[in-house]
Amino acid sequence: MAKSSFSKVDEYGFERAADFDYESYEEYMSQYLPILARRARKWARLMGNPNSLKRGPVIKRFMRKGVPAEHRAEVWLWASGATQLQEKMGPNLYRELLEETHDIDVVSTIRTDLPRTFPDNIFFNQGDQSEHRNQLFRVLCAYAHHNERVGYCQGLNYIAGLLLLVTKSEEKSFWLLKVLVEQILPDYYGPTMEGVIVDIDVLGELIRLKAPAIHQQVTALGLPWPVVTTKWFICLFAEVLPVETVLRIWDCLFYEGSKIIFRVCLTLIKSQSSSLLACDDFGSLAAAFKSTTSASSTLNCHQFMKSIFQVPGSLSSSTISTLREKISQDRHNS
């Protein structure tokens, strides 16, 4: 058998598992690389015109088809509004935050989580000598003291860590983290995690409406939705799905907002409906849900991203807002 031309470490520094299917990956990449080349040429033309980045159907289509790695940092900053926010609040904010006196308990909590962040990534698993780990510490520390209501919450280390791998910049990562936590995903990362709790209930209701047989199966076997999906929401699929698939999801998340998370969740669940419905006890159902994120379909990020806009069907921001409002009201009245 011919030796794979692909390294045991991907372009972002993640070590591939011992059972990684190189043969299937090579077959997939032989189809995906020409797509990447085409998209790169189109994005190069687009980025060559400083006035071309304007919200509308063309850019929305470009975002859904993927942002080339060399443009991701700049495009994410623009699409999320982080560039405008930085201009408004001052370009020196991040550096000023690093110079402030920091709370000892917050610093200690962050330091405890650093070794747990991407242990399978060569840039983060080099102990205290890792510059990426030191950068991650500074970003998390600066943000925790900037937004004391949120402070530091588990999950932010994975998000900030992946932002650093993409942007290669502490400052850009800080501003993208700020927009994610405060605007795109409000109340996800606070003491109560109210936003995550509500959105998991929203997902449960969407599954009841769009995949009633699966909802009935989960209810009958007594598997709580938080057991299955909390990490999906908290980490925004980092450490859950293949990294390039996660980055393609984030391309859309920064442009279209949190409804993308529901589209991904619904696609993962509906695409594996036959295996989920075949389960007859709590344990096998939990295992089947775990396998949804390691299905071969998730590795083919281009096809997977097409499916998230097809499999769930119609899903508007207004529908999600209405469900959030209703569930929040029910929670407060109970």
C-alpha positions as a printed Julia matrix, in Angstrom:
334×3 Matrix{Float64}:
   0.0    0.0    0.0
   1.35   3.42  -0.97
   2.42   5.7    1.83
   0.15   8.7    2.46
   1.45  12.06   1.29
  -0.25  13.73   4.25
   1.53  14.46   7.52
   0.46  13.08  10.87
  -0.07  16.72  11.88
  -2.51  18.97  10.01
  -1.81  22.55   8.93
  -3.08  23.95  12.24
  -0.86  21.71  14.34
  -3.42  19.07  15.36
  -2.07  15.52  15.54
  -4.14  13.06  13.57
  -5.5   10.06  15.46
  -3.8    6.68  15.18
  -6.84   5.31  13.3
  -7.1    8.32  10.94
  -8.31   7.16   7.52
  -5.62   8.61   5.25
  -6.94   6.8    2.18
 -10.4    8.37   2.44
  -8.86  11.73   3.31
  -6.62  11.68   0.22
  -9.62  10.84  -1.95
 -11.59  13.71  -0.4
  -8.7   16.2   -0.7
  -8.2   15.33  -4.37
 -11.71  16.71  -4.9
 -11.49  19.56  -2.38
  -8.14  21.08  -3.39
  -9.4   22.25  -6.83
 -12.39  23.82  -5.06
 -10.02  25.6   -2.66
  -7.95  26.89  -5.57
 -11.05  28.24  -7.34
 -12.34  29.91  -4.15
  -8.9   31.4   -3.46
  -8.83  33.06  -6.91
 -12.3   34.51  -6.41
 -11.47  35.77  -2.93
  -8.21  37.3   -4.19
 -10.16  39.35  -6.73
 -12.69  40.31  -4.08
 -10.08  41.35  -1.51
  -8.24  43.35  -4.18
 -11.05  45.9   -4.14
 -11.23  47.65  -0.75
 -14.89  48.54  -1.29
 -16.02  45.03  -2.2
 -16.72  43.78   1.32
 -20.35  44.82   1.64
 -23.08  42.72   3.21
 -25.36  41.2    0.61
 -26.16  37.99  -1.26
 -22.78  37.79  -3.03
 -20.71  37.98   0.15
 -23.14  35.66   1.95
 -22.57  33.06  -0.77
 -18.81  33.59  -0.55
 -18.87  33.08   3.23
 -20.93  29.91   2.93
 -18.5   28.48   0.39
 -15.58  29.15   2.69
 -12.97  31.82   3.36
  -9.39  30.95   2.33
  -7.02  30.58   5.28
  -4.92  33.56   4.21
  -7.95  35.89   4.4
  -9.81  34.45   7.39
  -8.52  36.83  10.08
  -9.31  39.96   8.08
 -12.68  38.68   6.85
 -13.8   37.48  10.3
 -12.91  40.88  11.81
 -14.94  42.64   9.13
 -17.9   40.22   9.05
 -18.33  40.18  12.84
 -18.06  43.94  13.27
 -14.92  43.55  15.38
 -12.98  45.98  13.18
 -15.54  48.73  13.73
 -15.72  47.93  17.44
 -11.96  48.24  17.8
 -12.0   51.6   16.03
 -14.76  52.81  18.34
 -13.23  51.61  21.61
  -9.63  52.43  20.79
  -6.85  50.48  19.11
  -4.75  50.3   22.29
  -7.36  48.69  24.54
  -5.82  45.21  24.48
  -2.33  46.41  25.4
  -3.73  48.59  28.16
  -5.6   45.62  29.63
  -2.38  43.59  29.74
  -0.73  46.3   31.81
  -3.46  46.34  34.48
  -3.23  44.54  37.82
  -4.97  41.19  37.47
  -7.05  39.26  39.98
  -5.01  36.38  41.43
  -7.93  33.92  41.49
  -8.82  34.6   37.84
  -5.19  34.2   36.8
  -4.94  30.92  38.72
  -8.1   29.52  37.09
  -6.86  30.38  33.62
  -3.44  28.85  34.28
  -5.13  25.64  35.44
  -7.0   25.34  32.14
  -4.05  26.08  29.84
  -2.63  22.52  29.84
  -6.11  21.18  29.03
  -6.37  23.28  25.89
  -5.81  21.27  22.7
  -3.45  18.66  24.2
  -3.27  17.08  20.73
  -1.93  20.28  19.14
   1.84  20.68  18.76
   1.64  24.44  19.32
  -0.09  24.11  22.67
   1.31  20.89  24.15
   4.88  22.08  24.7
   4.34  23.01  28.34
   5.28  26.41  29.69
   7.72  26.85  26.81
   4.83  27.12  24.35
   4.5   30.65  23.02
   0.97  29.83  21.85
   0.07  28.85  25.4
   1.51  32.13  26.7
  -0.43  34.07  24.07
  -3.6   32.23  25.05
  -3.01  33.13  28.7
  -2.66  36.83  27.84
  -5.8   36.9   25.66
  -7.94  35.12  28.27
  -6.54  37.22  31.1
  -7.12  40.5   29.25
 -10.69  39.56  28.35
 -11.56  38.31  31.86
 -10.56  41.65  33.33
 -12.19  43.62  30.54
 -15.55  41.89  31.01
 -15.78  41.14  34.71
 -19.4   39.96  34.44
 -18.21  37.04  32.33
 -14.69  36.79  33.69
 -13.23  33.48  32.62
 -15.41  30.49  31.79
 -14.39  27.02  30.63
 -14.83  26.77  26.88
 -13.33  30.18  26.21
  -9.87  28.59  26.19
 -10.79  26.42  23.18
 -12.37  29.32  21.32
  -9.53  31.75  21.98
  -6.99  29.02  21.22
  -8.46  28.3   17.81
  -8.74  32.03  17.09
  -5.01  32.33  17.78
  -4.2   29.46  15.41
  -6.18  31.19  12.65
  -5.32  34.85  13.17
  -1.76  34.41  14.52
  -2.46  37.57  16.51
  -3.32  38.1   20.18
  -5.03  41.4   19.48
  -7.21  40.11  16.64
  -8.13  37.09  18.75
  -9.12  39.34  21.65
 -11.49  41.42  19.52
 -13.06  38.38  17.86
 -13.52  36.76  21.27
 -15.2   39.95  22.53
 -17.67  40.01  19.63
 -18.47  36.31  20.0
 -19.11  36.5   23.74
 -20.93  39.82  23.88
 -22.81  40.08  20.58
 -23.09  36.8   18.69
 -23.57  34.55  21.75
 -24.87  36.75  24.58
 -25.19  35.03  27.98
 -23.41  31.86  26.85
 -20.37  32.53  29.0
 -21.53  33.89  32.34
 -21.97  32.54  35.84
 -25.42  31.1   35.01
 -24.78  30.09  31.35
 -28.37  31.14  30.77
 -27.85  31.58  27.03
 -26.57  28.05  26.53
 -29.31  26.52  28.7
 -32.0   28.35  26.74
 -30.49  27.51  23.34
 -30.25  23.81  24.17
 -33.97  23.91  24.96
 -34.52  25.79  21.67
 -32.69  23.0   19.85
 -34.87  20.42  21.6
 -37.98  22.23  20.39
 -36.61  22.49  16.85
 -35.95  18.75  16.84
 -39.51  18.13  18.09
 -40.79  20.16  15.13
 -38.38  18.99  12.43
 -37.48  15.45  13.54
 -40.34  14.28  15.77
 -39.34  10.61  15.71
 -35.88  11.4   17.07
 -37.35  13.71  19.7
 -39.74  10.98  20.79
 -36.88   8.44  20.95
 -34.69  10.73  23.08
 -37.58  11.52  25.41
 -38.61   7.88  25.78
 -35.07   6.74  26.66
 -34.57   9.66  29.05
 -31.44  11.19  27.53
 -31.3   14.91  28.42
 -30.31  17.17  25.53
 -27.63  18.96  27.64
 -25.75  15.66  28.01
 -25.46  15.42  24.25
 -25.05  19.0   23.09
 -23.56  21.21  25.83
 -20.02  20.86  24.48
 -21.26  21.58  20.96
 -22.59  24.94  22.1
 -19.89  25.88  24.61
 -16.92  25.11  22.34
 -18.69  26.05  19.08
 -17.76  22.56  17.81
 -14.02  22.97  18.49
 -12.73  19.66  19.91
 -15.95  18.12  18.52
 -15.65  18.26  14.7
 -12.64  18.21  12.34
 -10.84  21.55  12.5
 -11.4   22.64   8.89
 -15.1   21.86   9.28
 -15.16  23.98  12.45
 -13.5   26.88  10.64
 -16.01  26.66   7.78
 -18.79  26.78  10.38
 -17.17  29.83  11.98
 -16.96  31.55   8.56
 -20.76  31.51   8.56
 -21.14  32.11  12.29
 -19.26  35.41  12.14
 -21.4   36.57   9.21
 -24.86  35.11   9.91
 -24.89  34.76  13.68
 -25.93  32.05  16.09
 -28.6   30.42  13.91
 -25.69  28.63  12.2
 -25.13  26.65  15.41
 -28.69  25.28  15.22
 -28.27  24.39  11.56
 -25.14  22.39  12.37
 -26.77  20.63  15.33
 -29.87  19.71  13.35
 -27.77  18.42  10.47
 -25.6   16.26  12.73
 -28.67  14.77  14.38
 -30.94  14.33  11.34
 -28.15  12.89   9.21
 -27.73  10.03  11.68
 -31.44   9.44  12.32
 -31.36   5.73  11.37
 -28.65   4.87  13.92
 -30.31   7.01  16.61
 -33.71   5.42  16.06
 -32.19   1.94  16.2
 -31.12   2.39  19.84
 -33.13   0.73  22.57
 -31.49   1.99  25.76
 -29.91   5.1   27.28
 -26.31   3.91  26.86
 -26.54   2.96  23.2
 -28.34   6.23  22.41
 -25.63   8.28  24.13
 -22.97   6.37  22.16
 -24.86   6.92  18.9
 -25.03  10.65  19.55
 -21.3   10.71  20.22
 -20.65   9.01  16.88
 -22.62  11.69  15.0
 -19.66  14.05  15.26
 -17.12  11.47  14.06
 -19.11  10.33  11.02
 -17.14  10.41   7.77
 -19.5   13.08   6.44
 -18.12  15.62   8.9
 -14.61  15.34   7.42
 -15.8   16.46   3.99
 -16.28  20.04   5.14
 -17.41  21.34   1.75
 -20.23  18.82   1.42
 -21.09  19.13   5.11
 -21.5   22.91   4.8
 -23.8   22.44   1.84
 -25.89  20.05   3.91
 -26.41  22.46   6.84
 -28.35  24.73   4.52
 -30.42  21.85   3.14
 -31.02  19.19   5.8
 -32.68  21.38   8.48
 -34.99  23.1    5.98
 -36.26  26.61   6.64
 -34.84  28.18   9.81
 -35.12  31.91  10.29
 -33.58  34.13  12.95
 -37.09  35.27  13.89
 -38.13  31.66  14.6
 -35.16  31.2   16.92
 -35.81  34.55  18.64
 -39.45  33.61  19.24
 -38.49  30.24  20.73
 -35.82  31.84  22.91
 -38.3   34.36  24.24
 -40.91  31.71  24.99
 -38.45  29.35  26.69
 -36.89  32.15  28.73
 -40.35  33.25  29.85
 -41.3   29.7   30.81
 -38.07  29.3   32.79
 -38.66  32.52  34.72
 -42.27  31.59  35.46
 -41.48  28.09  36.66
